[in-house]
Amino acid sequence: MLYSLVFYFCTRTKKITLIEERAKKLESVPSGLEMKQIISDVIDSKNLVSVDKLELEIIKSRNTQVLWTIGTIISIVSLGVAVIKLL
């Protein structure tokens, strides 16, 4: 009986100690605002592209591709008309 009580209190103490250690580790974790600031600083220091800039570049490249496609189609049609007139 005494052994089981001692065992119970020892395991209880270990659990409390473990919880205290985990709480200390959680205290060292940055808060939400600190995490946002850290991530923002990392992005700024690495010169990573923001989402807005990336979307703008995608739109520009898509527009350029559309213009080249339209220009190519007009050129091919004009060439076809010129060949037909020569025949």
Biopython code that builds the backbone (N, CA, C, O; Angstrom):
import numpy as np
from Bio.PDB.StructureBuilder import StructureBuilder

atoms = [
    (1, "MET", "N", (0.818, -1.189, 0.000)),
    (1, "MET", "CA", (0.000, 0.000, 0.000)),
    (1, "MET", "C", (0.868, 1.262, 0.000)),
    (1, "MET", "O", (0.619, 2.199, -0.758)),
    (2, "LEU", "N", (1.866, 1.268, 0.843)),
    (2, "LEU", "CA", (2.758, 2.417, 0.926)),
    (2, "LEU", "C", (3.505, 2.603, -0.382)),
    (2, "LEU", "O", (3.699, 3.726, -0.848)),
    (3, "TYR", "N", (3.923, 1.485, -0.971)),
    (3, "TYR", "CA", (4.637, 1.545, -2.249)),
    (3, "TYR", "C", (3.760, 2.164, -3.329)),
    (3, "TYR", "O", (4.234, 2.979, -4.120)),
    (4, "SER", "N", (2.497, 1.787, -3.368)),
    (4, "SER", "CA", (1.605, 2.329, -4.394)),
    (4, "SER", "C", (1.366, 3.826, -4.188)),
    (4, "SER", "O", (1.239, 4.565, -5.165)),
    (5, "LEU", "N", (1.304, 4.283, -2.943)),
    (5, "LEU", "CA", (1.156, 5.711, -2.682)),
    (5, "LEU", "C", (2.400, 6.479, -3.109)),
    (5, "LEU", "O", (2.304, 7.549, -3.712)),
    (6, "VAL", "N", (3.562, 5.930, -2.794)),
    (6, "VAL", "CA", (4.819, 6.571, -3.183)),
    (6, "VAL", "C", (4.918, 6.613, -4.704)),
    (6, "VAL", "O", (5.293, 7.632, -5.285)),
    (7, "PHE", "N", (4.579, 5.500, -5.336)),
    (7, "PHE", "CA", (4.615, 5.435, -6.803)),
    (7, "PHE", "C", (3.657, 6.462, -7.409)),
    (7, "PHE", "O", (3.998, 7.132, -8.384)),
    (8, "TYR", "N", (2.461, 6.584, -6.831)),
    (8, "TYR", "CA", (1.473, 7.541, -7.317)),
    (8, "TYR", "C", (2.005, 8.969, -7.223)),
    (8, "TYR", "O", (1.902, 9.734, -8.182)),
    (9, "PHE", "N", (2.567, 9.329, -6.085)),
    (9, "PHE", "CA", (3.085, 10.688, -5.909)),
    (9, "PHE", "C", (4.304, 10.956, -6.781)),
    (9, "PHE", "O", (4.492, 12.072, -7.263)),
    (10, "CYS", "N", (5.137, 9.928, -6.986)),
    (10, "CYS", "CA", (6.315, 10.100, -7.856)),
    (10, "CYS", "C", (5.884, 10.340, -9.298)),
    (10, "CYS", "O", (6.402, 11.235, -9.966)),
    (11, "THR", "N", (4.943, 9.543, -9.770)),
    (11, "THR", "CA", (4.480, 9.727, -11.149)),
    (11, "THR", "C", (3.755, 11.055, -11.279)),
    (11, "THR", "O", (3.845, 11.717, -12.313)),
    (12, "ARG", "N", (3.049, 11.441, -10.250)),
    (12, "ARG", "CA", (2.338, 12.717, -10.264)),
    (12, "ARG", "C", (3.343, 13.872, -10.332)),
    (12, "ARG", "O", (3.152, 14.833, -11.077)),
    (13, "THR", "N", (4.402, 13.761, -9.551)),
    (13, "THR", "CA", (5.450, 14.780, -9.533)),
    (13, "THR", "C", (6.148, 14.846, -10.881)),
    (13, "THR", "O", (6.453, 15.932, -11.374)),
    (14, "LYS", "N", (6.402, 13.690, -11.478)),
    (14, "LYS", "CA", (7.042, 13.659, -12.803)),
    (14, "LYS", "C", (6.154, 14.336, -13.839)),
    (14, "LYS", "O", (6.633, 15.078, -14.697)),
    (15, "LYS", "N", (4.853, 14.070, -13.747)),
    (15, "LYS", "CA", (3.928, 14.681, -14.700)),
    (15, "LYS", "C", (3.897, 16.196, -14.531)),
    (15, "LYS", "O", (3.879, 16.939, -15.512)),
    (16, "ILE", "N", (3.890, 16.644, -13.284)),
    (16, "ILE", "CA", (3.874, 18.088, -13.028)),
    (16, "ILE", "C", (5.163, 18.718, -13.525)),
    (16, "ILE", "O", (5.141, 19.793, -14.124)),
    (17, "THR", "N", (6.291, 18.054, -13.279)),
    (17, "THR", "CA", (7.581, 18.557, -13.750)),
    (17, "THR", "C", (7.605, 18.628, -15.267)),
    (17, "THR", "O", (8.090, 19.601, -15.845)),
    (18, "LEU", "N", (7.081, 17.596, -15.906)),
    (18, "LEU", "CA", (7.031, 17.571, -17.364)),
    (18, "LEU", "C", (6.165, 18.710, -17.901)),
    (18, "LEU", "O", (6.527, 19.364, -18.879)),
    (19, "ILE", "N", (5.032, 18.941, -17.262)),
    (19, "ILE", "CA", (4.150, 20.039, -17.680)),
    (19, "ILE", "C", (4.844, 21.382, -17.492)),
    (19, "ILE", "O", (4.734, 22.261, -18.347)),
    (20, "GLU", "N", (5.555, 21.547, -16.385)),
    (20, "GLU", "CA", (6.283, 22.800, -16.147)),
    (20, "GLU", "C", (7.364, 23.022, -17.203)),
    (20, "GLU", "O", (7.542, 24.141, -17.684)),
    (21, "GLU", "N", (8.088, 21.956, -17.564)),
    (21, "GLU", "CA", (9.128, 22.076, -18.598)),
    (21, "GLU", "C", (8.521, 22.475, -19.937)),
    (21, "GLU", "O", (9.058, 23.327, -20.643)),
    (22, "ARG", "N", (7.415, 21.861, -20.273)),
    (22, "ARG", "CA", (6.758, 22.197, -21.540)),
    (22, "ARG", "C", (6.230, 23.628, -21.525)),
    (22, "ARG", "O", (6.273, 24.317, -22.544)),
    (23, "ALA", "N", (5.738, 24.074, -20.384)),
    (23, "ALA", "CA", (5.257, 25.453, -20.273)),
    (23, "ALA", "C", (6.411, 26.435, -20.464)),
    (23, "ALA", "O", (6.238, 27.478, -21.094)),
    (24, "LYS", "N", (7.590, 26.108, -19.923)),
    (24, "LYS", "CA", (8.760, 26.972, -20.109)),
    (24, "LYS", "C", (9.144, 27.042, -21.581)),
    (24, "LYS", "O", (9.509, 28.106, -22.081)),
    (25, "LYS", "N", (9.063, 25.910, -22.273)),
    (25, "LYS", "CA", (9.382, 25.900, -23.704)),
    (25, "LYS", "C", (8.377, 26.746, -24.480)),
    (25, "LYS", "O", (8.745, 27.444, -25.424)),
    (26, "LEU", "N", (7.112, 26.683, -24.080)),
    (26, "LEU", "CA", (6.088, 27.474, -24.766)),
    (26, "LEU", "C", (6.280, 28.965, -24.534)),
    (26, "LEU", "O", (5.928, 29.775, -25.391)),
    (27, "GLU", "N", (6.832, 29.333, -23.391)),
    (27, "GLU", "CA", (7.069, 30.748, -23.112)),
    (27, "GLU", "C", (8.112, 31.330, -24.055)),
    (27, "GLU", "O", (8.087, 32.522, -24.360)),
    (28, "SER", "N", (9.030, 30.484, -24.516)),
    (28, "SER", "CA", (10.079, 30.978, -25.413)),
    (28, "SER", "C", (9.607, 31.080, -26.863)),
    (28, "SER", "O", (10.298, 31.665, -27.698)),
    (29, "VAL", "N", (8.443, 30.519, -27.169)),
    (29, "VAL", "CA", (7.902, 30.590, -28.529)),
    (29, "VAL", "C", (7.348, 31.997, -28.757)),
    (29, "VAL", "O", (6.619, 32.515, -27.910)),
    (30, "PRO", "N", (7.683, 32.621, -29.889)),
    (30, "PRO", "CA", (7.196, 33.982, -30.151)),
    (30, "PRO", "C", (5.676, 34.024, -30.309)),
    (30, "PRO", "O", (5.049, 33.044, -30.711)),
    (31, "SER", "N", (5.105, 35.172, -29.988)),
    (31, "SER", "CA", (3.657, 35.351, -30.138)),
    (31, "SER", "C", (3.315, 35.519, -31.618)),
    (31, "SER", "O", (4.197, 35.550, -32.477)),
    (32, "GLY", "N", (2.027, 35.626, -31.893)),
    (32, "GLY", "CA", (1.574, 35.762, -33.279)),
    (32, "GLY", "C", (2.145, 36.983, -33.970)),
    (32, "GLY", "O", (2.607, 36.898, -35.108)),
    (33, "LEU", "N", (2.115, 38.128, -33.285)),
    (33, "LEU", "CA", (2.651, 39.356, -33.880)),
    (33, "LEU", "C", (4.157, 39.253, -34.096)),
    (33, "LEU", "O", (4.684, 39.712, -35.110)),
    (34, "GLU", "N", (4.841, 38.645, -33.129)),
    (34, "GLU", "CA", (6.291, 38.471, -33.283)),
    (34, "GLU", "C", (6.605, 37.559, -34.461)),
    (34, "GLU", "O", (7.554, 37.806, -35.206)),
    (35, "MET", "N", (5.803, 36.498, -34.632)),
    (35, "MET", "CA", (6.013, 35.583, -35.764)),
    (35, "MET", "C", (5.807, 36.318, -37.083)),
    (35, "MET", "O", (6.584, 36.141, -38.021)),
    (36, "LYS", "N", (4.765, 37.140, -37.161)),
    (36, "LYS", "CA", (4.512, 37.902, -38.389)),
    (36, "LYS", "C", (5.680, 38.829, -38.697)),
    (36, "LYS", "O", (6.095, 38.958, -39.849)),
    (37, "GLN", "N", (6.205, 39.473, -37.659)),
    (37, "GLN", "CA", (7.327, 40.389, -37.847)),
    (37, "GLN", "C", (8.572, 39.631, -38.295)),
    (37, "GLN", "O", (9.296, 40.091, -39.178)),
    (38, "ILE", "N", (8.822, 38.474, -37.690)),
    (38, "ILE", "CA", (9.987, 37.666, -38.067)),
    (38, "ILE", "C", (9.872, 37.228, -39.517)),
    (38, "ILE", "O", (10.833, 37.335, -40.278)),
    (39, "ILE", "N", (8.694, 36.733, -39.904)),
    (39, "ILE", "CA", (8.487, 36.280, -41.281)),
    (39, "ILE", "C", (8.632, 37.441, -42.247)),
    (39, "ILE", "O", (9.231, 37.296, -43.312)),
    (40, "SER", "N", (8.089, 38.587, -41.880)),
    (40, "SER", "CA", (8.196, 39.776, -42.726)),
    (40, "SER", "C", (9.653, 40.188, -42.899)),
    (40, "SER", "O", (10.079, 40.526, -44.003)),
    (41, "ASP", "N", (10.415, 40.159, -41.812)),
    (41, "ASP", "CA", (11.837, 40.508, -41.882)),
    (41, "ASP", "C", (12.605, 39.531, -42.758)),
    (41, "ASP", "O", (13.475, 39.937, -43.528)),
    (42, "VAL", "N", (12.288, 38.245, -42.647)),
    (42, "VAL", "CA", (12.972, 37.234, -43.464)),
    (42, "VAL", "C", (12.673, 37.450, -44.933)),
    (42, "VAL", "O", (13.575, 37.383, -45.768)),
    (43, "ILE", "N", (11.410, 37.709, -45.259)),
    (43, "ILE", "CA", (11.031, 37.938, -46.656)),
    (43, "ILE", "C", (11.732, 39.171, -47.198)),
    (43, "ILE", "O", (12.228, 39.160, -48.325)),
    (44, "ASP", "N", (11.778, 40.237, -46.403)),
    (44, "ASP", "CA", (12.444, 41.466, -46.847)),
    (44, "ASP", "C", (13.940, 41.260, -47.032)),
    (44, "ASP", "O", (14.522, 41.771, -47.988)),
    (45, "SER", "N", (14.563, 40.523, -46.134)),
    (45, "SER", "CA", (16.012, 40.344, -46.220)),
    (45, "SER", "C", (16.402, 39.384, -47.344)),
    (45, "SER", "O", (17.513, 39.470, -47.868)),
    (46, "LYS", "N", (15.520, 38.487, -47.715)),
    (46, "LYS", "CA", (15.821, 37.518, -48.776)),
    (46, "LYS", "C", (15.434, 38.035, -50.154)),
    (46, "LYS", "O", (15.682, 37.367, -51.158)),
    (47, "ASN", "N", (14.832, 39.211, -50.216)),
    (47, "ASN", "CA", (14.359, 39.794, -51.473)),
    (47, "ASN", "C", (13.403, 38.852, -52.203)),
    (47, "ASN", "O", (13.457, 38.725, -53.426)),
    (48, "LEU", "N", (12.539, 38.202, -51.449)),
    (48, "LEU", "CA", (11.541, 37.326, -52.049)),
    (48, "LEU", "C", (10.427, 38.174, -52.650)),
    (48, "LEU", "O", (10.140, 39.274, -52.177)),
    (49, "VAL", "N", (9.817, 37.653, -53.679)),
    (49, "VAL", "CA", (8.773, 38.385, -54.385)),
    (49, "VAL", "C", (7.470, 38.279, -53.601)),
    (49, "VAL", "O", (7.119, 37.212, -53.099)),
    (50, "SER", "N", (6.766, 39.392, -53.503)),
    (50, "SER", "CA", (5.462, 39.359, -52.846)),
    (50, "SER", "C", (4.429, 38.795, -53.821)),
    (50, "SER", "O", (4.676, 38.696, -55.022)),
    (51, "VAL", "N", (3.293, 38.436, -53.291)),
    (51, "VAL", "CA", (2.230, 37.845, -54.108)),
    (51, "VAL", "C", (1.745, 38.841, -55.156)),
    (51, "VAL", "O", (1.495, 38.462, -56.301)),
    (52, "ASP", "N", (1.611, 40.107, -54.778)),
    (52, "ASP", "CA", (1.126, 41.127, -55.720)),
    (52, "ASP", "C", (2.079, 41.295, -56.899)),
    (52, "ASP", "O", (1.647, 41.381, -58.048)),
    (53, "LYS", "N", (3.373, 41.341, -56.609)),
    (53, "LYS", "CA", (4.353, 41.491, -57.687)),
    (53, "LYS", "C", (4.336, 40.275, -58.605)),
    (53, "LYS", "O", (4.453, 40.407, -59.823)),
    (54, "LEU", "N", (4.192, 39.098, -58.018)),
    (54, "LEU", "CA", (4.154, 37.875, -58.816)),
    (54, "LEU", "C", (2.931, 37.860, -59.724)),
    (54, "LEU", "O", (3.032, 37.509, -60.900)),
    (55, "GLU", "N", (1.777, 38.240, -59.182)),
    (55, "GLU", "CA", (0.559, 38.288, -59.997)),
    (55, "GLU", "C", (0.702, 39.299, -61.131)),
    (55, "GLU", "O", (0.257, 39.039, -62.249)),
    (56, "LEU", "N", (1.317, 40.446, -60.855)),
    (56, "LEU", "CA", (1.523, 41.465, -61.877)),
    (56, "LEU", "C", (2.409, 40.933, -62.997)),
    (56, "LEU", "O", (2.119, 41.158, -64.172)),
    (57, "GLU", "N", (3.479, 40.235, -62.651)),
    (57, "GLU", "CA", (4.368, 39.668, -63.672)),
    (57, "GLU", "C", (3.655, 38.600, -64.500)),
    (57, "GLU", "O", (3.868, 38.509, -65.709)),
    (58, "ILE", "N", (2.819, 37.801, -63.863)),
    (58, "ILE", "CA", (2.060, 36.776, -64.593)),
    (58, "ILE", "C", (1.100, 37.437, -65.573)),
    (58, "ILE", "O", (0.979, 36.995, -66.715)),
    (59, "ILE", "N", (0.422, 38.481, -65.139)),
    (59, "ILE", "CA", (-0.514, 39.196, -66.023)),
    (59, "ILE", "C", (0.230, 39.821, -67.191)),
    (59, "ILE", "O", (-0.230, 39.749, -68.331)),
    (60, "LYS", "N", (1.390, 40.441, -66.915)),
    (60, "LYS", "CA", (2.177, 41.052, -67.993)),
    (60, "LYS", "C", (2.609, 40.005, -69.012)),
    (60, "LYS", "O", (2.494, 40.222, -70.218)),
    (61, "SER", "N", (3.104, 38.873, -68.529)),
    (61, "SER", "CA", (3.569, 37.843, -69.464)),
    (61, "SER", "C", (2.408, 37.249, -70.252)),
    (61, "SER", "O", (2.563, 36.925, -71.429)),
    (62, "ARG", "N", (1.252, 37.103, -69.617)),
    (62, "ARG", "CA", (0.080, 36.585, -70.331)),
    (62, "ARG", "C", (-0.360, 37.563, -71.412)),
    (62, "ARG", "O", (-0.692, 37.154, -72.525)),
    (63, "ASN", "N", (-0.363, 38.853, -71.089)),
    (63, "ASN", "CA", (-0.746, 39.861, -72.082)),
    (63, "ASN", "C", (0.233, 39.877, -73.251)),
    (63, "ASN", "O", (-0.178, 39.994, -74.405)),
    (64, "THR", "N", (1.523, 39.759, -72.954)),
    (64, "THR", "CA", (2.533, 39.708, -74.017)),
    (64, "THR", "C", (2.308, 38.493, -74.907)),
    (64, "THR", "O", (2.406, 38.587, -76.131)),
    (65, "GLN", "N", (2.009, 37.360, -74.296)),
    (65, "GLN", "CA", (1.777, 36.140, -75.071)),
    (65, "GLN", "C", (0.536, 36.289, -75.951)),
    (65, "GLN", "O", (0.539, 35.845, -77.100)),
    (66, "VAL", "N", (-0.515, 36.903, -75.433)),
    (66, "VAL", "CA", (-1.733, 37.117, -76.223)),
    (66, "VAL", "C", (-1.435, 38.030, -77.407)),
    (66, "VAL", "O", (-1.879, 37.756, -78.522)),
    (67, "LEU", "N", (-0.685, 39.119, -77.182)),
    (67, "LEU", "CA", (-0.341, 40.035, -78.274)),
    (67, "LEU", "C", (0.482, 39.333, -79.349)),
    (67, "LEU", "O", (0.223, 39.514, -80.539)),
    (68, "TRP", "N", (1.469, 38.536, -78.950)),
    (68, "TRP", "CA", (2.279, 37.808, -79.931)),
    (68, "TRP", "C", (1.431, 36.803, -80.708)),
    (68, "TRP", "O", (1.627, 36.627, -81.910)),
    (69, "THR", "N", (0.497, 36.148, -80.035)),
    (69, "THR", "CA", (-0.376, 35.187, -80.716)),
    (69, "THR", "C", (-1.257, 35.896, -81.734)),
    (69, "THR", "O", (-1.394, 35.427, -82.864)),
    (70, "ILE", "N", (-1.851, 37.014, -81.353)),
    (70, "ILE", "CA", (-2.690, 37.779, -82.283)),
    (70, "ILE", "C", (-1.859, 38.278, -83.459)),
    (70, "ILE", "O", (-2.295, 38.194, -84.607)),
    (71, "GLY", "N", (-0.665, 38.797, -83.181)),
    (71, "GLY", "CA", (0.219, 39.269, -84.253)),
    (71, "GLY", "C", (0.610, 38.156, -85.210)),
    (71, "GLY", "O", (0.654, 38.364, -86.422)),
    (72, "THR", "N", (0.894, 36.972, -84.669)),
    (72, "THR", "CA", (1.255, 35.832, -85.515)),
    (72, "THR", "C", (0.083, 35.414, -86.391)),
    (72, "THR", "O", (0.263, 35.130, -87.575)),
    (73, "ILE", "N", (-1.111, 35.374, -85.821)),
    (73, "ILE", "CA", (-2.297, 34.995, -86.602)),
    (73, "ILE", "C", (-2.539, 36.006, -87.715)),
    (73, "ILE", "O", (-2.825, 35.615, -88.847)),
    (74, "ILE", "N", (-2.429, 37.300, -87.416)),
    (74, "ILE", "CA", (-2.621, 38.334, -88.449)),
    (74, "ILE", "C", (-1.578, 38.179, -89.550)),
    (74, "ILE", "O", (-1.899, 38.310, -90.731)),
    (75, "SER", "N", (-0.334, 37.902, -89.172)),
    (75, "SER", "CA", (0.734, 37.725, -90.175)),
    (75, "SER", "C", (0.459, 36.524, -91.067)),
    (75, "SER", "O", (0.632, 36.599, -92.284)),
    (76, "ILE", "N", (0.038, 35.429, -90.478)),
    (76, "ILE", "CA", (-0.237, 34.219, -91.272)),
    (76, "ILE", "C", (-1.413, 34.455, -92.211)),
    (76, "ILE", "O", (-1.365, 34.049, -93.372)),
    (77, "VAL", "N", (-2.468, 35.107, -91.726)),
    (77, "VAL", "CA", (-3.626, 35.400, -92.576)),
    (77, "VAL", "C", (-3.221, 36.333, -93.711)),
    (77, "VAL", "O", (-3.621, 36.121, -94.856)),
    (78, "SER", "N", (-2.430, 37.366, -93.410)),
    (78, "SER", "CA", (-1.967, 38.300, -94.454)),
    (78, "SER", "C", (-1.121, 37.578, -95.484)),
    (78, "SER", "O", (-1.267, 37.816, -96.683)),
    (79, "LEU", "N", (-0.250, 36.710, -95.040)),
    (79, "LEU", "CA", (0.591, 35.935, -95.953)),
    (79, "LEU", "C", (-0.269, 35.021, -96.821)),
    (79, "LEU", "O", (-0.014, 34.872, -98.016)),
    (80, "GLY", "N", (-1.282, 34.412, -96.221)),
    (80, "GLY", "CA", (-2.188, 33.550, -96.986)),
    (80, "GLY", "C", (-2.954, 34.328, -98.037)),
    (80, "GLY", "O", (-3.112, 33.858, -99.164)),
    (81, "VAL", "N", (-3.432, 35.509, -97.684)),
    (81, "VAL", "CA", (-4.156, 36.353, -98.644)),
    (81, "VAL", "C", (-3.234, 36.766, -99.778)),
    (81, "VAL", "O", (-3.646, 36.759, -100.938)),
    (82, "ALA", "N", (-1.992, 37.127, -99.466)),
    (82, "ALA", "CA", (-1.030, 37.533, -100.498)),
    (82, "ALA", "C", (-0.733, 36.375, -101.439)),
    (82, "ALA", "O", (-0.626, 36.577, -102.649)),
    (83, "VAL", "N", (-0.600, 35.174, -100.907)),
    (83, "VAL", "CA", (-0.335, 34.001, -101.756)),
    (83, "VAL", "C", (-1.529, 33.732, -102.654)),
    (83, "VAL", "O", (-1.354, 33.417, -103.831)),
    (84, "ILE", "N", (-2.734, 33.849, -102.124)),
    (84, "ILE", "CA", (-3.939, 33.608, -102.928)),
    (84, "ILE", "C", (-4.054, 34.646, -104.042)),
    (84, "ILE", "O", (-4.455, 34.299, -105.153)),
    (85, "LYS", "N", (-3.715, 35.912, -103.777)),
    (85, "LYS", "CA", (-3.779, 36.957, -104.803)),
    (85, "LYS", "C", (-2.769, 36.696, -105.914)),
    (85, "LYS", "O", (-3.039, 37.002, -107.075)),
    (86, "LEU", "N", (-1.620, 36.139, -105.577)),
    (86, "LEU", "CA", (-0.599, 35.854, -106.587)),
    (86, "LEU", "C", (-1.005, 34.692, -107.487)),
    (86, "LEU", "O", (-0.558, 34.608, -108.631)),
    (87, "LEU", "N", (-1.828, 33.819, -106.992)),
    (87, "LEU", "CA", (-2.238, 32.676, -107.812)),
    (87, "LEU", "C", (-3.289, 33.126, -108.756)),
    (87, "LEU", "O", (-3.788, 32.328, -109.550)),
]
sb = StructureBuilder()
sb.init_structure("model")
sb.init_model(0)
sb.init_chain("A")
sb.init_seg("    ")
for serial, (resi, resn, name, xyz) in enumerate(atoms, 1):
    if name == "N":
        sb.init_residue(resn, " ", resi, " ")
    sb.init_atom(name, np.array(xyz, "f"), 0.0, 1.0, " ", f" {name:<3s}", serial, name[0])
structure = sb.get_structure()
